[in-house]
Amino acid sequence: MSVAQIARGQVPSAARRAAAKDWMFLGALVVFGIVIVAALLGPWLAPYDANQLYVGPINGSPTLAHPFGTDDLGRDILSRTLVGAGASVFAPIVVVVLSTAMGLTVAVTAAWFGGWVSGGIARIIDVIFAIPGLVIAVLAVAMFGKGLIAPVVALSIAYIPVVARLTQTAASRELGKPYVAALRVQGVSSTAICFRHLLPAMMPLVAAQLAIGFGYAMLDLAAISFLGLGQQPPAPDWGSMIANGQAGILAGAPEQSLFPAILVVVTVLAVGIIGARVTVWAEGKDR
């Protein structure tokens, strides 16, 4: 089964039956779907203004009026969690899309030309890979100011070496196959070979990297916000909410940190499960 068939929805019945019986996969899809809906519609689903002070008691426990409780300023935690879902979910998506697109381009270029081009790209990748992504993001914030834009761009660059290293080997292996040589002899353009044959063959690996990268990006961006360098108050996101709730944990009111932390963990796990299952099916194990 080819990746093109999967993209067109021509998945064998065995794969469909396996997906229907895989409750973990279906559960992960439902969870991630709920998170995406919350990220898209959070401001409209929130029962209160996310920044309105003293809508309830200080560090209030969960009630019918405030299902997640209230924070140290009396703000509704559920409302802030829903509104903060947008930045917490879509910023990592931007990171993995940008890093995967740039990393895949670098990998295919290195594999196609080889020689000094591949060697030069490898040296640049080694330099970027030697610096942790979180450090690059913090440096970007120091240079360009607090907020989400600088960390997102910095992490997108920091993740390029991971994608490039994983995909360059696969690209070189695919380019070494006889059908690629046959296409070249027939006069098929390099662009057509890349977009019609090489990239579709690498989609399973790319899908896996997107899922893994999303998890790392969400955790890194949450850590940046936790440090006070990401989304700035009063705008909520899950990382900053976890940080702001630290005092409440010691006071016996952990809700402000607890619920956003649970959502981060559950979202990362759900995407990881989805990526693992889709990769297995895309590689043709259900032929």
Protein Blocks (a to p, Z undefined) as FASTA:
>chain_A
ZZklmmnopacfklmmmmmmmmmlmmmmmmmmmmmmmmmmmmmmpmbdfklghkbcehia
cdfklmnopafkopafklmmmmmmmmmmmmmmmmmmmmmmmmmmmmmmmmmngmmllmmm
mmmmmmmmmpcfklmmmmmmmmnogcjklmmmmmmmmmmmmmmmmmmmmmmmmmmpmklm
mmmmnopafklmmmmmmmmmmmmmmmmmmmmmmmmmmmmmmmmmmnopaccdfbdcfklm
mmmmmmmmmnopaklmmmmmmmmmmmmmmmmmmmmmmmmmmnopaZZ
